[in-house]
Amino acid sequence: MNLVNKVTIDKGFVEADIPPSTNLVEEINNLRDEKNAVILAHYYQESEVQDIADFVGDSLDLSRKAESTSADIIIFAGVHFMAETAKILSPEKKVIIPDLNAGCSLAESCPPDQFEQFLDKYPDHIVVSYVNTSARIKALTDIVITSTNAFAIINSLPKDQKIVFAPDRNLGNYINNLTGREMVIWDGACHVHEEFSLERILELKKEYSNAKIIAHPECEKPVRIVADHVGSTSSLLKFTQEDESRAYIVATEPGILHQMKLASPDKQFIAAPPKDSTCACNDCKFMKLISLEKIYNSLKYEQPEVVMEKELINKAVGSIKKMLEISGRLGL
């Protein structure tokens, strides 16, 4: 009997009664072994979700690690475009996201139909897109980049090569400034990184005068300017491990603070505050939709599954392979 028929997934996630006595961590571990599954958790997940994962990291790195395993099932504790990327790289594996409502404001700021019309204006440009995009955008892209390799890959292209960059305007402008390029940039943004308050960060800096400010390149320019280090999430984590400072004001989604504290328990990490809020941090509402309960139910019933047409997978994977080819050539 198909147990999925006994539960409701109309809301985008499996709804099933879990007995109060259930030890979720123990049951998830049992199901993972039984079903030969691998659990991926993005840095921005809740700490308890990160702790249950086989791999914790940035989105593309997680998908590549899952690709290298012999797992039959991938549970992606992240947002939808990340699960799509895992499916693109591992089409033979069953990919499950615990909540289909876990979208991404940045990915959704670049609707494929509008982007395709936008590209019609620039027929002599190549398309470089951030990995934080839907599969359909990747299918329209020549080269995918990450915030880690963006500068090196774009800087490696011929200086006279015309480029359309999507979807993040802050990352695109940051790369333009670093490389001296004049890429045509799609006007998209991440709601988390756009909401950091420069004024409140500077107030924190007065309170923690010895703290260094570190920021993701998706942040707005004023925040990047005051930062002591700008880099991808993994770069920020590495910086706090190798740097000699004892305190950091962190301008990215605060889920990463869990890994920073695990790696450097003797250091202090302060979440950068958002604008117009009494909250001390700036959570991604989509990332925080994933819970241990949803991971348990999604693994038990193997739903909701990320299903993609083979044609879309074949089109989207080309831009990722191009990135990997260039990265290999550059020794990244």
NORQUI-V648651 format. One record per residue. N is the residue number from 0. RES is the residue in one small letter. PHI is phi in degrees with one decimal (none if undefined). Layout:
n=N res=RES phi=PHI
n=N res=RES phi=PHI
//
This chain:
n=0 res=m phi=none
n=1 res=n phi=-79.9
n=2 res=l phi=-65.5
n=3 res=v phi=-61.1
n=4 res=n phi=-65.9
n=5 res=k phi=-89.8
n=6 res=v phi=-121.9
n=7 res=t phi=-106.4
n=8 res=i phi=-124.7
n=9 res=d phi=-61.4
n=10 res=k phi=-84.4
n=11 res=g phi=99.4
n=12 res=f phi=-148.2
n=13 res=v phi=-73.6
n=14 res=e phi=-107.3
n=15 res=a phi=-149.2
n=16 res=d phi=-67.3
n=17 res=i phi=-113.5
n=18 res=p phi=-53.3
n=19 res=p phi=-55.8
n=20 res=s phi=-81.7
n=21 res=t phi=-66.7
n=22 res=n phi=-87.2
n=23 res=l phi=-60.9
n=24 res=v phi=-62.1
n=25 res=e phi=-64.3
n=26 res=e phi=-68.5
n=27 res=i phi=-63.1
n=28 res=n phi=-61.9
n=29 res=n phi=-64.5
n=30 res=l phi=-66.2
n=31 res=r phi=-59.9
n=32 res=d phi=-67.5
n=33 res=e phi=-62.3
n=34 res=k phi=-100.8
n=35 res=n phi=53.1
n=36 res=a phi=-108.8
n=37 res=v phi=-122.6
n=38 res=i phi=-109.2
n=39 res=l phi=-108.3
n=40 res=a phi=-132.4
n=41 res=h phi=-72.4
n=42 res=y phi=-54.7
n=43 res=y phi=-90.9
n=44 res=q phi=-74.4
n=45 res=e phi=-58.6
n=46 res=s phi=-58.3
n=47 res=e phi=-67.4
n=48 res=v phi=-73.3
n=49 res=q phi=-59.6
n=50 res=d phi=-68.7
n=51 res=i phi=-87.9
n=52 res=a phi=-78.6
n=53 res=d phi=-74.9
n=54 res=f phi=-135.8
n=55 res=v phi=-122.0
n=56 res=g phi=174.2
n=57 res=d phi=-79.8
n=58 res=s phi=-60.9
n=59 res=l phi=-68.2
n=60 res=d phi=-59.8
n=61 res=l phi=-64.0
n=62 res=s phi=-63.9
n=63 res=r phi=-70.0
n=64 res=k phi=-66.5
n=65 res=a phi=-63.8
n=66 res=e phi=-60.1
n=67 res=s phi=-80.3
n=68 res=t phi=-90.3
n=69 res=s phi=-97.9
n=70 res=a phi=-63.7
n=71 res=d phi=-89.8
n=72 res=i phi=-128.6
n=73 res=i phi=-112.8
n=74 res=i phi=-100.1
n=75 res=f phi=-105.9
n=76 res=a phi=-86.0
n=77 res=g phi=-166.9
n=78 res=v phi=-113.2
n=79 res=h phi=-61.7
n=80 res=f phi=-63.3
n=81 res=m phi=-67.4
n=82 res=a phi=-65.2
n=83 res=e phi=-60.4
n=84 res=t phi=-62.6
n=85 res=a phi=-62.0
n=86 res=k phi=-68.1
n=87 res=i phi=-61.6
n=88 res=l phi=-84.2
n=89 res=s phi=-132.8
n=90 res=p phi=-63.4
n=91 res=e phi=-83.6
n=92 res=k phi=-93.9
n=93 res=k phi=-83.5
n=94 res=v phi=-108.6
n=95 res=i phi=-125.6
n=96 res=i phi=-113.2
n=97 res=p phi=-61.0
n=98 res=d phi=-147.8
n=99 res=l phi=-65.0
n=100 res=n phi=-76.2
n=101 res=a phi=-77.2
n=102 res=g phi=-91.0
n=103 res=c phi=-150.2
n=104 res=s phi=-61.7
n=105 res=l phi=-69.5
n=106 res=a phi=-60.8
n=107 res=e phi=-74.6
n=108 res=s phi=-77.1
n=109 res=c phi=-128.3
n=110 res=p phi=-64.0
n=111 res=p phi=-55.4
n=112 res=d phi=-63.2
n=113 res=q phi=-67.5
n=114 res=f phi=-66.5
n=115 res=e phi=-63.6
n=116 res=q phi=-65.7
n=117 res=f phi=-60.2
n=118 res=l phi=-66.7
n=119 res=d phi=-60.9
n=120 res=k phi=-79.1
n=121 res=y phi=-131.4
n=122 res=p phi=-66.2
n=123 res=d phi=-98.8
n=124 res=h phi=-102.8
n=125 res=i phi=-88.3
n=126 res=v phi=-109.6
n=127 res=v phi=-114.3
n=128 res=s phi=-124.8
n=129 res=y phi=-63.5
n=130 res=v phi=-61.4
n=131 res=n phi=-77.5
n=132 res=t phi=-142.0
n=133 res=s phi=-71.4
n=134 res=a phi=-60.3
n=135 res=r phi=-66.2
n=136 res=i phi=-69.2
n=137 res=k phi=-60.5
n=138 res=a phi=-68.9
n=139 res=l phi=-94.9
n=140 res=t phi=-105.9
n=141 res=d phi=-86.6
n=142 res=i phi=-137.0
n=143 res=v phi=-86.8
n=144 res=i phi=-131.2
n=145 res=t phi=-116.6
n=146 res=s phi=-68.5
n=147 res=t phi=-77.1
n=148 res=n phi=-105.7
n=149 res=a phi=-55.4
n=150 res=f phi=-61.0
n=151 res=a phi=-64.4
n=152 res=i phi=-68.5
n=153 res=i phi=-67.8
n=154 res=n phi=-67.8
n=155 res=s phi=-80.7
n=156 res=l phi=-77.5
n=157 res=p phi=-52.7
n=158 res=k phi=-62.0
n=159 res=d phi=-91.2
n=160 res=q phi=-74.9
n=161 res=k phi=-81.1
n=162 res=i phi=-133.8
n=163 res=v phi=-102.2
n=164 res=f phi=-115.2
n=165 res=a phi=-142.9
n=166 res=p phi=-104.5
n=167 res=d phi=-89.2
n=168 res=r phi=-67.4
n=169 res=n phi=-70.6
n=170 res=l phi=-63.8
n=171 res=g phi=-62.3
n=172 res=n phi=-67.9
n=173 res=y phi=-61.9
n=174 res=i phi=-67.3
n=175 res=n phi=-56.1
n=176 res=n phi=-65.1
n=177 res=l phi=-72.1
n=178 res=t phi=-99.7
n=179 res=g phi=75.9
n=180 res=r phi=-77.5
n=181 res=e phi=-130.7
n=182 res=m phi=-63.2
n=183 res=v phi=-79.7
n=184 res=i phi=-114.5
n=185 res=w phi=-68.5
n=186 res=d phi=-91.2
n=187 res=g phi=-120.9
n=188 res=a phi=-162.2
n=189 res=c phi=-95.2
n=190 res=h phi=-64.7
n=191 res=v phi=-69.8
n=192 res=h phi=-74.6
n=193 res=e phi=-77.6
n=194 res=e phi=-94.4
n=195 res=f phi=-69.7
n=196 res=s phi=-97.2
n=197 res=l phi=-59.1
n=198 res=e phi=-61.0
n=199 res=r phi=-73.2
n=200 res=i phi=-65.1
n=201 res=l phi=-67.5
n=202 res=e phi=-64.8
n=203 res=l phi=-62.2
n=204 res=k phi=-62.2
n=205 res=k phi=-65.9
n=206 res=e phi=-71.5
n=207 res=y phi=-115.0
n=208 res=s phi=-64.2
n=209 res=n phi=-90.4
n=210 res=a phi=-78.5
n=211 res=k phi=-94.0
n=212 res=i phi=-93.4
n=213 res=i phi=-124.4
n=214 res=a phi=-143.1
n=215 res=h phi=-79.5
n=216 res=p phi=-66.8
n=217 res=e phi=-75.7
n=218 res=c phi=-71.4
n=219 res=e phi=-67.8
n=220 res=k phi=-55.0
n=221 res=p phi=-57.5
n=222 res=v phi=-69.8
n=223 res=r phi=-63.5
n=224 res=i phi=-63.7
n=225 res=v phi=-83.6
n=226 res=a phi=-74.3
n=227 res=d phi=-80.6
n=228 res=h phi=-148.7
n=229 res=v phi=-118.9
n=230 res=g phi=-174.5
n=231 res=s phi=-61.9
n=232 res=t phi=-57.8
n=233 res=s phi=-66.4
n=234 res=s phi=-67.3
n=235 res=l phi=-62.5
n=236 res=l phi=-61.0
n=237 res=k phi=-62.6
n=238 res=f phi=-60.3
n=239 res=t phi=-67.3
n=240 res=q phi=-77.2
n=241 res=e phi=-96.7
n=242 res=d phi=-76.3
n=243 res=e phi=-87.2
n=244 res=s phi=-65.2
n=245 res=r phi=-108.4
n=246 res=a phi=-146.8
n=247 res=y phi=-142.6
n=248 res=i phi=-98.4
n=249 res=v phi=-106.7
n=250 res=a phi=-99.9
n=251 res=t phi=-158.0
n=252 res=e phi=-58.1
n=253 res=p phi=-69.6
n=254 res=g phi=-57.0
n=255 res=i phi=-66.4
n=256 res=l phi=-60.6
n=257 res=h phi=-61.5
n=258 res=q phi=-68.7
n=259 res=m phi=-62.8
n=260 res=k phi=-68.8
n=261 res=l phi=-64.6
n=262 res=a phi=-76.7
n=263 res=s phi=-135.8
n=264 res=p phi=-64.8
n=265 res=d phi=-91.3
n=266 res=k phi=-107.3
n=267 res=q phi=-109.5
n=268 res=f phi=-126.9
n=269 res=i phi=-117.7
n=270 res=a phi=-71.0
n=271 res=a phi=-64.9
n=272 res=p phi=-85.0
n=273 res=p phi=-85.3
n=274 res=k phi=-76.6
n=275 res=d phi=48.0
n=276 res=s phi=-151.7
n=277 res=t phi=-84.5
n=278 res=c phi=-70.0
n=279 res=a phi=-86.9
n=280 res=c phi=-139.7
n=281 res=n phi=-132.3
n=282 res=d phi=-71.7
n=283 res=c phi=-83.9
n=284 res=k phi=-63.5
n=285 res=f phi=-75.4
n=286 res=m phi=-59.1
n=287 res=k phi=-77.9
n=288 res=l phi=-73.4
n=289 res=i phi=-81.3
n=290 res=s phi=-137.3
n=291 res=l phi=-61.4
n=292 res=e phi=-61.8
n=293 res=k phi=-69.1
n=294 res=i phi=-63.9
n=295 res=y phi=-59.3
n=296 res=n phi=-65.3
n=297 res=s phi=-67.0
n=298 res=l phi=-74.6
n=299 res=k phi=-64.6
n=300 res=y phi=-102.8
n=301 res=e phi=56.3
n=302 res=q phi=-146.0
n=303 res=p phi=-79.6
n=304 res=e phi=-87.5
n=305 res=v phi=-86.9
n=306 res=v phi=-113.4
n=307 res=m phi=-133.9
n=308 res=e phi=-68.7
n=309 res=k phi=-58.9
n=310 res=e phi=-62.1
n=311 res=l phi=-66.6
n=312 res=i phi=-58.8
n=313 res=n phi=-64.4
n=314 res=k phi=-73.3
n=315 res=a phi=-72.6
n=316 res=v phi=-69.0
n=317 res=g phi=-60.5
n=318 res=s phi=-70.4
n=319 res=i phi=-72.4
n=320 res=k phi=-61.6
n=321 res=k phi=-63.5
n=322 res=m phi=-60.6
n=323 res=l phi=-64.5
n=324 res=e phi=-63.6
n=325 res=i phi=-66.7
n=326 res=s phi=-60.0
n=327 res=g phi=-62.1
n=328 res=r phi=-64.7
n=329 res=l phi=-86.7
n=330 res=g phi=73.3
n=331 res=l phi=-81.5
//
